[in-house]
Amino acid sequence: MRPHQAAQIDTIPPHLRALLDADERHELARRHVVVGVAVLLVLLSTIISLAALQAVAP
C-alpha cells in the first residue's frame, strides 16, 4: 500500500472502513457527485422557469 493511500484510509471511521473497500468508496463518491449535479440541474431549471413566468406575467 502506498503511503498516501494509507493516509486516505485513516480518514475513514473504523466501523465504515470495514464495510467499504476502495472500489465501493469510489462508487459511493461517484454517486454523491451524480446526485449533486442532478439537484443543481433541478434548481437551475426551476429558477429559469420562474424567471420565464415572471417575464410573461401581466
N, CA, C and O atoms as CSV, one atom per row, in Angstrom:
chain,resi,resn,atom,element,x,y,z
A,1,MET,N,N,0.851,-1.190,0.000
A,1,MET,CA,C,0.000,0.000,0.000
A,1,MET,C,C,0.888,1.242,0.000
A,1,MET,O,O,1.861,1.321,0.750
A,2,ARG,N,N,0.552,2.185,-0.826
A,2,ARG,CA,C,1.328,3.419,-0.909
A,2,ARG,C,C,1.019,4.296,0.305
A,2,ARG,O,O,-0.073,4.216,0.868
A,3,PRO,N,N,1.986,5.140,0.712
A,3,PRO,CA,C,1.765,5.984,1.907
A,3,PRO,C,C,0.552,6.894,1.795
A,3,PRO,O,O,-0.184,7.047,2.770
A,4,HIS,N,N,0.320,7.511,0.622
A,4,HIS,CA,C,-0.820,8.425,0.524
A,4,HIS,C,C,-2.141,7.669,0.595
A,4,HIS,O,O,-3.147,8.231,1.027
A,5,GLN,N,N,-2.157,6.406,0.179
A,5,GLN,CA,C,-3.372,5.607,0.305
A,5,GLN,C,C,-3.638,5.284,1.772
A,5,GLN,O,O,-4.786,5.291,2.217
A,6,ALA,N,N,-2.585,5.003,2.512
A,6,ALA,CA,C,-2.754,4.696,3.933
A,6,ALA,C,C,-3.331,5.903,4.669
A,6,ALA,O,O,-4.209,5.755,5.519
A,7,ALA,N,N,-2.841,7.088,4.345
A,7,ALA,CA,C,-3.355,8.300,4.985
A,7,ALA,C,C,-4.815,8.524,4.618
A,7,ALA,O,O,-5.607,8.968,5.449
A,8,GLN,N,N,-5.168,8.219,3.381
A,8,GLN,CA,C,-6.549,8.402,2.942
A,8,GLN,C,C,-7.477,7.435,3.671
A,8,GLN,O,O,-8.578,7.813,4.072
A,9,ILE,N,N,-7.044,6.203,3.844
A,9,ILE,CA,C,-7.868,5.203,4.518
A,9,ILE,C,C,-8.064,5.577,5.984
A,9,ILE,O,O,-9.124,5.314,6.552
A,10,ASP,N,N,-7.049,6.189,6.604
A,10,ASP,CA,C,-7.143,6.546,8.013
A,10,ASP,C,C,-8.194,7.619,8.279
A,10,ASP,O,O,-8.608,7.792,9.425
A,11,THR,N,N,-8.634,8.341,7.258
A,11,THR,CA,C,-9.651,9.370,7.476
A,11,THR,C,C,-11.054,8.780,7.569
A,11,THR,O,O,-12.001,9.482,7.921
A,12,ILE,N,N,-11.188,7.506,7.258
A,12,ILE,CA,C,-12.493,6.844,7.304
A,12,ILE,C,C,-12.675,6.207,8.682
A,12,ILE,O,O,-11.768,5.532,9.169
A,13,PRO,N,N,-13.820,6.408,9.310
A,13,PRO,CA,C,-14.046,5.790,10.624
A,13,PRO,C,C,-13.911,4.272,10.551
A,13,PRO,O,O,-14.278,3.666,9.544
A,14,PRO,N,N,-13.387,3.654,11.608
A,14,PRO,CA,C,-13.131,2.204,11.578
A,14,PRO,C,C,-14.360,1.366,11.258
A,14,PRO,O,O,-14.250,0.359,10.559
A,15,HIS,N,N,-15.529,1.762,11.753
A,15,HIS,CA,C,-16.719,0.950,11.505
A,15,HIS,C,C,-17.149,1.021,10.044
A,15,HIS,O,O,-17.785,0.093,9.543
A,16,LEU,N,N,-16.810,2.116,9.351
A,16,LEU,CA,C,-17.115,2.196,7.923
A,16,LEU,C,C,-16.008,1.584,7.072
A,16,LEU,O,O,-16.274,1.028,6.007
A,17,ARG,N,N,-14.770,1.687,7.540
A,17,ARG,CA,C,-13.644,1.142,6.790
A,17,ARG,C,C,-13.806,-0.353,6.585
A,17,ARG,O,O,-13.447,-0.887,5.535
A,18,ALA,N,N,-14.345,-1.023,7.583
A,18,ALA,CA,C,-14.539,-2.468,7.478
A,18,ALA,C,C,-15.618,-2.809,6.454
A,18,ALA,O,O,-15.595,-3.887,5.861
A,19,LEU,N,N,-16.557,-1.899,6.245
A,19,LEU,CA,C,-17.667,-2.176,5.335
A,19,LEU,C,C,-17.362,-1.826,3.882
A,19,LEU,O,O,-17.919,-2.430,2.965
A,20,LEU,N,N,-16.487,-0.860,3.675
A,20,LEU,CA,C,-16.269,-0.351,2.324
A,20,LEU,C,C,-14.841,-0.608,1.864
A,20,LEU,O,O,-13.889,-0.230,2.547
A,21,ASP,N,N,-14.688,-1.248,0.710
A,21,ASP,CA,C,-13.356,-1.340,0.129
A,21,ASP,C,C,-13.158,-0.137,-0.798
A,21,ASP,O,O,-14.052,0.698,-0.930
A,22,ALA,N,N,-12.014,-0.049,-1.425
A,22,ALA,CA,C,-11.680,1.131,-2.227
A,22,ALA,C,C,-12.656,1.326,-3.381
A,22,ALA,O,O,-13.058,2.455,-3.664
A,23,ASP,N,N,-13.042,0.250,-4.048
A,23,ASP,CA,C,-13.968,0.376,-5.172
A,23,ASP,C,C,-15.334,0.864,-4.715
A,23,ASP,O,O,-15.967,1.673,-5.393
A,24,GLU,N,N,-15.786,0.375,-3.572
A,24,GLU,CA,C,-17.087,0.807,-3.058
A,24,GLU,C,C,-17.052,2.274,-2.651
A,24,GLU,O,O,-18.022,2.999,-2.869
A,25,ARG,N,N,-15.935,2.724,-2.057
A,25,ARG,CA,C,-15.820,4.136,-1.693
A,25,ARG,C,C,-15.836,5.010,-2.940
A,25,ARG,O,O,-16.451,6.076,-2.953
A,26,HIS,N,N,-15.152,4.548,-3.995
A,26,HIS,CA,C,-15.138,5.307,-5.250
A,26,HIS,C,C,-16.546,5.384,-5.843
A,26,HIS,O,O,-16.973,6.440,-6.310
A,27,GLU,N,N,-17.250,4.279,-5.821
A,27,GLU,CA,C,-18.618,4.247,-6.356
A,27,GLU,C,C,-19.536,5.160,-5.542
A,27,GLU,O,O,-20.374,5.865,-6.104
A,28,LEU,N,N,-19.377,5.145,-4.222
A,28,LEU,CA,C,-20.191,5.999,-3.361
A,28,LEU,C,C,-19.909,7.474,-3.647
A,28,LEU,O,O,-20.834,8.283,-3.712
A,29,ALA,N,N,-18.645,7.820,-3.816
A,29,ALA,CA,C,-18.291,9.205,-4.132
A,29,ALA,C,C,-18.866,9.611,-5.487
A,29,ALA,O,O,-19.344,10.733,-5.648
A,30,ARG,N,N,-18.820,8.701,-6.464
A,30,ARG,CA,C,-19.360,8.997,-7.789
A,30,ARG,C,C,-20.868,9.227,-7.708
A,30,ARG,O,O,-21.401,10.122,-8.363
A,31,ARG,N,N,-21.547,8.418,-6.907
A,31,ARG,CA,C,-22.997,8.599,-6.753
A,31,ARG,C,C,-23.316,9.946,-6.116
A,31,ARG,O,O,-24.275,10.610,-6.508
A,32,HIS,N,N,-22.505,10.351,-5.128
A,32,HIS,CA,C,-22.732,11.650,-4.499
A,32,HIS,C,C,-22.584,12.771,-5.520
A,32,HIS,O,O,-23.354,13.731,-5.505
A,33,VAL,N,N,-21.604,12.654,-6.400
A,33,VAL,CA,C,-21.409,13.669,-7.438
A,33,VAL,C,C,-22.599,13.681,-8.390
A,33,VAL,O,O,-23.094,14.750,-8.748
A,34,VAL,N,N,-23.059,12.511,-8.799
A,34,VAL,CA,C,-24.192,12.429,-9.726
A,34,VAL,C,C,-25.443,13.034,-9.093
A,34,VAL,O,O,-26.164,13.787,-9.747
A,35,VAL,N,N,-25.701,12.715,-7.843
A,35,VAL,CA,C,-26.877,13.262,-7.159
A,35,VAL,C,C,-26.745,14.774,-7.004
A,35,VAL,O,O,-27.720,15.502,-7.186
A,36,GLY,N,N,-25.551,15.247,-6.672
A,36,GLY,CA,C,-25.331,16.685,-6.538
A,36,GLY,C,C,-25.586,17.430,-7.836
A,36,GLY,O,O,-26.220,18.485,-7.838
A,37,VAL,N,N,-25.091,16.882,-8.941
A,37,VAL,CA,C,-25.313,17.510,-10.248
A,37,VAL,C,C,-26.796,17.497,-10.594
A,37,VAL,O,O,-27.313,18.478,-11.127
A,38,ALA,N,N,-27.482,16.404,-10.301
A,38,ALA,CA,C,-28.916,16.322,-10.589
A,38,ALA,C,C,-29.691,17.371,-9.792
A,38,ALA,O,O,-30.589,18.019,-10.330
A,39,VAL,N,N,-29.354,17.538,-8.534
A,39,VAL,CA,C,-30.034,18.538,-7.702
A,39,VAL,C,C,-29.776,19.942,-8.240
A,39,VAL,O,O,-30.691,20.763,-8.297
A,40,LEU,N,N,-28.540,20.220,-8.634
A,40,LEU,CA,C,-28.234,21.536,-9.193
A,40,LEU,C,C,-28.995,21.791,-10.491
A,40,LEU,O,O,-29.452,22.909,-10.728
A,41,LEU,N,N,-29.137,20.773,-11.328
A,41,LEU,CA,C,-29.895,20.934,-12.570
A,41,LEU,C,C,-31.368,21.209,-12.292
A,41,LEU,O,O,-31.983,22.027,-12.976
A,42,VAL,N,N,-31.935,20.540,-11.305
A,42,VAL,CA,C,-33.335,20.784,-10.947
A,42,VAL,C,C,-33.506,22.210,-10.428
A,42,VAL,O,O,-34.459,22.896,-10.797
A,43,LEU,N,N,-32.588,22.655,-9.577
A,43,LEU,CA,C,-32.676,24.027,-9.069
A,43,LEU,C,C,-32.532,25.047,-10.191
A,43,LEU,O,O,-33.256,26.042,-10.227
A,44,LEU,N,N,-31.601,24.802,-11.102
A,44,LEU,CA,C,-31.401,25.719,-12.217
A,44,LEU,C,C,-32.632,25.779,-13.114
A,44,LEU,O,O,-33.044,26.861,-13.531
A,45,SER,N,N,-33.213,24.636,-13.408
A,45,SER,CA,C,-34.405,24.635,-14.263
A,45,SER,C,C,-35.578,25.311,-13.564
A,45,SER,O,O,-36.388,25.968,-14.218
A,46,THR,N,N,-35.681,25.163,-12.256
A,46,THR,CA,C,-36.742,25.833,-11.501
A,46,THR,C,C,-36.569,27.344,-11.556
A,46,THR,O,O,-37.536,28.079,-11.759
A,47,ILE,N,N,-35.341,27.804,-11.375
A,47,ILE,CA,C,-35.070,29.246,-11.423
A,47,ILE,C,C,-35.383,29.802,-12.807
A,47,ILE,O,O,-35.978,30.872,-12.931
A,48,ILE,N,N,-34.984,29.077,-13.841
A,48,ILE,CA,C,-35.261,29.530,-15.213
A,48,ILE,C,C,-36.764,29.570,-15.470
A,48,ILE,O,O,-37.267,30.509,-16.087
A,49,SER,N,N,-37.477,28.554,-14.998
A,49,SER,CA,C,-38.933,28.523,-15.189
A,49,SER,C,C,-39.608,29.682,-14.468
A,49,SER,O,O,-40.506,30.318,-15.020
A,50,LEU,N,N,-39.186,29.957,-13.244
A,50,LEU,CA,C,-39.772,31.072,-12.501
A,50,LEU,C,C,-39.455,32.406,-13.163
A,50,LEU,O,O,-40.302,33.298,-13.198
A,51,ALA,N,N,-38.251,32.547,-13.686
A,51,ALA,CA,C,-37.888,33.783,-14.385
A,51,ALA,C,C,-38.726,33.948,-15.649
A,51,ALA,O,O,-39.144,35.059,-15.974
A,52,ALA,N,N,-38.971,32.857,-16.360
A,52,ALA,CA,C,-39.795,32.924,-17.568
A,52,ALA,C,C,-41.236,33.295,-17.217
A,52,ALA,O,O,-41.871,34.068,-17.934
A,53,LEU,N,N,-41.745,32.754,-16.130
A,53,LEU,CA,C,-43.104,33.101,-15.701
A,53,LEU,C,C,-43.198,34.572,-15.308
A,53,LEU,O,O,-44.195,35.232,-15.597
A,54,GLN,N,N,-42.169,35.080,-14.654
A,54,GLN,CA,C,-42.158,36.496,-14.288
A,54,GLN,C,C,-42.151,37.380,-15.533
A,54,GLN,O,O,-42.769,38.444,-15.550
A,55,ALA,N,N,-41.451,36.936,-16.569
A,55,ALA,CA,C,-41.333,37.744,-17.789
A,55,ALA,C,C,-42.662,37.837,-18.533
A,55,ALA,O,O,-42.942,38.856,-19.165
A,56,VAL,N,N,-43.482,36.795,-18.469
A,56,VAL,CA,C,-44.750,36.806,-19.213
A,56,VAL,C,C,-45.940,37.178,-18.339
A,56,VAL,O,O,-47.065,37.262,-18.832
A,57,ALA,N,N,-45.710,37.401,-17.061
A,57,ALA,CA,C,-46.814,37.751,-16.162
A,57,ALA,C,C,-47.327,39.147,-16.504
A,57,ALA,O,O,-46.544,40.040,-16.828
A,58,PRO,N,N,-48.638,39.329,-16.432
A,58,PRO,CA,C,-49.218,40.650,-16.746
A,58,PRO,C,C,-48.880,41.689,-15.686
A,58,PRO,O,O,-49.289,42.844,-15.800
